[in-house]
């Protein structure tokens, strides 16, 4: 029996596991035109996206752990693990964007909201 078609199918399915990252731009051409309210609104929206992405990452980590445990019984489950880590890339971009917004707000002497996810602004948090 030739197992090459089975291996080719599994290899194809491996490429489908996970999703691509969609990071935000850290800086934008229109940044200098933002007023204080717009800066604060975008900052808070990014904070909400950070929280949602952290939850998604935690859920994906639990799914990968379950798939790894299932591999003890059925080895092909390893092919369905999401090892791309798009959440990390998105979190880094959101963190960078919010740091730019905080600097822009400080430059314009805006009252900026306090970060709700302060721990994620440390370099070791991601």
C-alpha positions, -999 to 999 in steps of 0.1 A, spaced: 0 0 0 13 34 -10 11 59 19 23 89 -2 -13 101 -9 -21 100 28 10 119 37 4 145 10 -32 150 24 -19 153 60 8 178 48 -19 198 30 -41 198 61 -12 210 82 -9 241 60 -45 249 68 -41 248 106 -43 282 123 -49 316 109 -28 344 95 -19 374 117 -35 408 109 -14 433 129 -24 470 130 0 496 117 21 511 146 21 545 130 -3 561 105 1 590 82 -29 607 99 -15 605 134 -5 641 136 -41 652 127 -57 632 156 -72 653 184 -72 642 221 -106 625 219 -97 605 188 -64 594 205 -82 583 236 -109 565 216 -84 545 195 -63 537 226 -94 523 244 -105 503 213 -70 489 211 -71 479 247 -104 460 241 -88 443 211 -58 434 233 -80 417 259 -99 398 232 -67 387 216 -53 375 249 -84 355 255 -81 340 220 -45 331 226 -53 314 259 -81 294 242 -58 284 214 -31 273 239 -57 251 256 -68 237 223 -32 229 214 -27 212 247 -58 190 242 -46 181 207 -11 172 220 -27 150 246 -49 134 219 -18 127 199 -10 99 224 -40 80 210 -42 93 175 -9 108 161 -24 128 132 -41 152 157 -7 169 158 -13 182 123 -42 203 135 -23 223 161 -19 260 155 17 268 159 18 300 139 10 322 169 -7 351 151 -20 364 184 16 372 195 22 393 164 -11 411 167 -5 418 204 30 432 197 15 455 170 -14 467 193 11 473 221 33 493 198 3 513 185 -8 522 220 27 533 229 27 556 199 -7 569 210 5 575 245 35 595 232 12 614 208 -12 622 237 17 633 259 30 656 232 -4 671 227 -9 674 265 -40 651 264 -55 634 294 -49 597 285 -69 568 300 -48 545 322 -40 512 305 -63 483 316 -37 457 306 -5 473 320 13 440 323 12 435 285 33 467 279 63 450 295 87 434 270 86 400 288 48 398 289 43 385 253 
